[in-house]
Amino acid sequence: MMPSATPIGPPEPGLEITVRGPHCAPVSEADVRRLFTGSTLTEQRLNRLREWPRMLVACGDRVVAAATCQRIEDELLVPDIGICAECGCSERQIIHALLDALETACLAGGSRRIVLSSPRTSLGFMERRGYKTVKASCAGSWIEKVVG
């Protein structure tokens, strides 16, 4: 994976992407509760947010998106995506920034396939970015994209 706390650069005006490893400061409890609301905040998710590499999108001082990611064999697995657009940027701008960073990390890590838990956005939006549904269940859907 990429070095921890490495700024990737501002993909949208006002947005900054950072990659953090498990040895870096965790996402604050307030940010976690804002990004992953209600029943989506499981103990398993909290453990991944502490122990896995994470991609953060910030607008100023505020974290507006977080994703956990892990390279497993030849793919980048992204089971957790939380987004909270409260900064003047649209949710789509934040999702684009996060997906651009995840796809870059996928390629940088030597993978060509990214598999992620579908974020809260339309499937049509994700299909326009090249994602396809690979598994759908009552607990949510998984989507994938071959990059590169």
Backbone torsions as a table, in degrees:
resi	resn	phi	psi	omega
1	MET	NA	-177.7	-177.1
2	MET	-84.6	158.7	177.6
3	PRO	-59.2	152.1	-177.7
4	SER	-73.2	153.1	177.4
5	ALA	54.4	35.7	179.3
6	THR	-94.7	115.7	176.0
7	PRO	-68.1	134.8	179.1
8	ILE	-93.1	-27.0	178.6
9	GLY	122.1	159.6	-177.0
10	PRO	-83.5	106.0	-180.0
11	PRO	-74.2	-29.6	177.8
12	GLU	-127.7	148.2	176.9
13	PRO	-53.9	127.8	177.8
14	GLY	88.7	-10.3	179.9
15	LEU	-103.6	138.1	178.0
16	GLU	-128.1	134.3	-179.3
17	ILE	-105.5	136.0	176.8
18	THR	-134.9	141.5	173.9
19	VAL	-107.7	130.3	178.9
20	ARG	-124.9	141.1	176.1
21	GLY	-93.8	176.5	-177.3
22	PRO	-66.5	-20.9	-179.8
23	HIS	-85.5	-4.1	177.3
24	CYS	-87.7	168.6	177.3
25	ALA	-57.0	136.9	-179.7
26	PRO	-72.5	166.9	172.5
27	VAL	-64.9	134.8	-176.6
28	SER	-61.7	153.3	-179.7
29	GLU	-60.9	-38.1	179.2
30	ALA	-63.7	-42.5	178.5
31	ASP	-65.9	-43.1	179.7
32	VAL	-59.6	-45.4	-178.1
33	ARG	-68.3	-30.2	178.1
34	ARG	-75.6	-37.8	-176.0
35	LEU	-81.4	-34.3	-178.0
36	PHE	-120.1	92.9	-172.4
37	THR	-88.1	154.5	171.9
38	GLY	54.9	-131.7	-174.2
39	SER	-71.2	-9.2	178.7
40	THR	-75.5	-11.0	-178.8
41	LEU	-94.6	79.0	-178.5
42	THR	-90.9	164.6	177.8
43	GLU	-62.3	-38.8	178.1
44	GLN	-60.9	-44.2	178.5
45	ARG	-64.4	-43.7	178.3
46	LEU	-59.1	-41.7	177.9
47	ASN	-61.9	-43.8	178.2
48	ARG	-64.0	-39.0	179.0
49	LEU	-64.6	-24.5	176.6
50	ARG	-88.9	-37.4	-166.9
51	GLU	-103.9	-23.6	-177.6
52	TRP	-95.4	159.0	169.2
53	PRO	-59.9	145.5	-179.3
54	ARG	-135.1	145.1	177.7
55	MET	-105.7	126.8	-179.4
56	LEU	-118.5	140.3	173.0
57	VAL	-113.8	126.0	179.8
58	ALA	-121.6	147.6	172.1
59	CYS	-121.7	105.5	-172.6
60	GLY	66.3	-129.2	-179.8
61	ASP	-87.7	-4.9	-171.6
62	ARG	-102.7	128.0	173.6
63	VAL	-75.9	122.5	-178.0
64	VAL	-109.9	-8.4	175.8
65	ALA	-158.8	148.4	175.9
66	ALA	-145.0	144.6	176.5
67	ALA	-143.6	137.8	171.4
68	THR	-91.4	147.2	179.8
69	CYS	-148.9	149.6	-178.5
70	GLN	-152.5	131.3	175.0
71	ARG	-79.6	123.4	177.6
72	ILE	-127.5	114.2	-174.7
73	GLU	54.6	-117.3	-174.6
74	ASP	-105.8	21.8	-179.5
75	GLU	-135.8	159.3	173.2
76	LEU	-101.8	117.3	-179.3
77	LEU	-96.2	129.2	-178.4
78	VAL	-128.3	87.7	-175.6
79	PRO	-82.8	-17.9	-173.8
80	ASP	-128.2	121.9	174.9
81	ILE	-134.0	121.2	176.8
82	GLY	-123.5	133.9	-177.3
83	ILE	-136.0	137.8	176.0
84	CYS	-144.5	100.5	-177.3
85	ALA	-84.2	97.5	179.8
86	GLU	-127.0	17.0	-168.1
87	CYS	-117.7	4.0	-175.5
88	GLY	100.2	-17.6	173.1
89	CYS	-85.3	148.7	177.8
90	SER	-77.6	158.0	177.2
91	GLU	-59.2	-36.6	179.3
92	ARG	-64.4	-40.0	177.4
93	GLN	-61.8	-41.6	-179.5
94	ILE	-66.8	-44.7	178.7
95	ILE	-62.6	-43.7	177.6
96	HIS	-57.5	-46.9	-179.5
97	ALA	-60.2	-45.6	-179.6
98	LEU	-64.7	-46.3	-179.8
99	LEU	-65.3	-39.6	176.2
100	ASP	-58.1	-44.7	-179.3
101	ALA	-67.0	-41.8	178.9
102	LEU	-64.8	-41.1	178.7
103	GLU	-66.0	-37.4	176.3
104	THR	-65.4	-43.4	178.1
105	ALA	-62.9	-37.0	178.3
106	CYS	-59.2	-50.5	179.7
107	LEU	-66.1	-42.7	-178.9
108	ALA	-63.1	-30.7	179.1
109	GLY	-84.4	2.4	177.7
110	GLY	86.3	10.6	178.5
111	SER	-97.6	160.8	177.7
112	ARG	-124.0	1.1	-177.6
113	ARG	-134.6	132.8	175.9
114	ILE	-116.4	131.4	179.4
115	VAL	-123.1	123.6	-177.6
116	LEU	-139.0	154.5	173.3
117	SER	-72.4	128.5	-173.0
118	SER	-58.5	124.9	176.8
119	PRO	-70.9	168.4	179.8
120	ARG	-73.5	79.7	175.8
121	THR	-155.0	170.9	-176.2
122	SER	-71.5	147.4	177.2
123	LEU	-63.2	-35.3	177.5
124	GLY	-59.5	-40.7	176.7
125	PHE	-59.9	-45.2	-179.5
126	MET	-68.9	-37.9	178.4
127	GLU	-63.5	-37.4	176.8
128	ARG	-63.7	-24.6	175.9
129	ARG	-87.1	-1.7	177.5
130	GLY	98.7	10.1	-180.0
131	TYR	-89.6	147.8	177.1
132	LYS	-129.6	146.7	176.5
133	THR	-72.0	131.2	176.7
134	VAL	-112.7	-22.7	178.5
135	LYS	-158.4	128.9	176.6
136	ALA	-126.8	136.7	177.8
137	SER	-148.6	177.8	179.7
138	CYS	-65.9	-20.7	179.1
139	ALA	-85.1	-3.2	-179.8
140	GLY	131.7	-178.7	-179.9
141	SER	-124.9	154.9	175.7
142	TRP	-111.5	137.1	178.9
143	ILE	-126.1	157.9	-177.9
144	GLU	-138.1	160.4	174.4
145	LYS	-147.4	135.3	171.3
146	VAL	-90.6	122.1	-176.5
147	VAL	-109.2	157.7	175.9
148	GLY	91.8	NA	NA
